[in-house]
Amino acid sequence: MASLSRPSPEISVFWHEGMLKHDTGNGVFDTGMDPGFLDVLEKHPENSDRLRNMVSILKRGPISPHISWHSGTPPLISQLLSFHTPEYINELVQADRDGGKELCSGTFLNPGSWDAALLAAGTALSAMKHILDGHRKIAYALVRPPGHHAQPSQADGYCFLNNAGLAVQLALNSGCARVAVIDIDVHYGNGTAEGFYHSDKVLTISLHMNHGSWGPSHPQSGSVDEIGEGKGFGYNLNIPLPNGTGDKGYAYAMTQLVVPAIQKYEPQMVVLVVGQDSSAFDPNGRQCLTMEGYREIGQIVRKLTDKYSDGRLLIVQEGGYHVTYSAYCLHATLEGVLNLPSPLLSDPIAYYPEDELMTTKVVDAIKKFQNNTAPFLREG
């Protein structure tokens, strides 16, 4: 009787335990404040527990046979300067030397944070290099602190270094003529967009709740009319979705907006920026994605990469603050990317109501605007 063979790993996961040393503290939500009248102060939402569960579900869950593990390494300062300004990097280094600093609302660089941020950036770079060197088509950078809000010259939204942006720049420097970024975190990937806002070599697409600007560290609104400038005009596509959009609404946005844009752009590399804060029970988001929605997004992205980027796909971790459900939604996303024939885990939520009518109207309006405004979408 023939023995059952284990599937060969199909996703290379890059991780380093040093990223757990970023201690964001306790307080009222993400403020770090103790008002003096609460017996229990909660952990900052961007805490190490969320990543511990993501690591453990991949190592001990049913998807583990499809995963191979690799260690990230810190980057060179010269690599950081491919996306960030010297002045900003110096500010971070000095803040670390001074024992820490709140760089903007909710974004605390504490002792150990800078080393963790360096590891996160280096891990994303290692994952991209793994793909560029031909070792594996699909790699996942499991990193914290997150990065997609970090702009070239300032921190924002729990982010210090733009992990995805640095990886995109490495791909460009290594000969990729066109890179597409698909960001499904619940918040606008403003830092990544800002870094490539004047470039036609990077197509940045962000699906996010319609939250607008939240202050000096996040001046961008994420609206449809932030579409790029100069050579980059038309290459920053924002998809602000109504609160509570849900699985069907996200699938509609992906098929009506993301898929046609990728088909027109024909990228040589795709970067999927994932945040499970778009899920139904995340404390930092108001969208209603479930495991099924994340699974379908993973499937759609996999089909696009197989057709347009020779299967090359880098996945970069961002938000996701429900300590349990974020891990489940990560699992579902990777199930979709792997094109597995059936789910390996059932959804602990089981059912969540949604009404896609409003989202359909919004997506149709965005499609009309983008098709009339972005030159590359009108070509051919």
C-alpha positions, 0 to 999 in steps of 0.5 A: 500500500502506497504511503500518503505523501505530504504536499511540497511547501508552496509558500515561503514564510519569512519571520523573525521572533525579534519582532515580538520585542516591539512593546506598544504598552497598555492604556485606553485603546492605542493612546497609552493613557491611564485615566486613573479610574479603570481597573483593567487597561487593555493592550495597545491593539498592535501588540505581539499576541496578534503575531504569535497567533498568526505564527502558530496557526501557520506552524500548527494548523492544517495549512502547515504542510504548504508552508516553509519557514525562513528567517529575516535579517536586518537591512542595511541603512542604504536599503532604507534610503531607497524609500525613506529620507536620510532626515527621517531615518536619523530621526528614528535612530535618535529617538531610539538612542533617547529611549523612545518617543511617541512619533504621532498619535498611537505610534510609540517607538519604545526600547526594542521598537527600532530593532523590531522595525529594522527586522520587519523591513529586512524580513520583507526585503528578504522575502522579495529577494527570495522571489527575485532569486527564483527560490519560490514564486510566492513568499509571505513577510510575516512582520510587525510593526506594520509599514504601509502608513509610513511615508518617505519622511514621517511615521504614521498609524503604528508604522515606522518603516514602509516594509512593502514600499522597500520591497517594491523598490527592491523589485524595481532596482532588480529589473522589474519594469512594473510592480502592482500593489494591492492593499486590502488593509482596512485603512488607506495605504497612504505611505506606499501611495505617497512613495510612488505617487509620481511613478508609472512603474508602480500601480498602487491599488488600495481597498479601504473604508472611507475614513479620510485624513486623520491628522498631520501624520496622515494628510491623505484622504484616500479619496478617488481623486488622489490618483497620482501626479506627473508620470504617476497620474492614473497609477494610484487607484483608491477604492474607498468602500462603505462601512460594513461592505462585507464579502460580496462587496469586496468580491465585486470591487475586486472583479470590477476594479482590481482585475481590470486594472491589473489586466491593463497594467500587466505587472511583472511582480504583484505585492499583496498587502494584507490586513485582517482589520477589514474583518467582521470583528476587528476593533480598528475597522468597520468592514465585515469581511469573513474568512470566505471573503479573504479566501476569495480575495486570495483566489482572485489575486492568485489567478492574476499573478499566474497570468500576468507576473509569472506567478510571482507574488509577495504578501506583506502583513499589515494590520489585523487586531482581533487576536484570534480572528485575524489568525483565522482570516490570514489562514483563509487568505493563504488557502485562497492563494494556494487554490486549495480545493476546499477549506481546511478550517471552518469559520468560528463566526459561521454567519455574518449578515451583509447588504451589498447594494450600497457597495455595488453603487459605490463601486460602479461610481468609482469604476466610471470615475477611474475609467474616465480619469486614468489614462492607462485604463482607457488605452487599448 
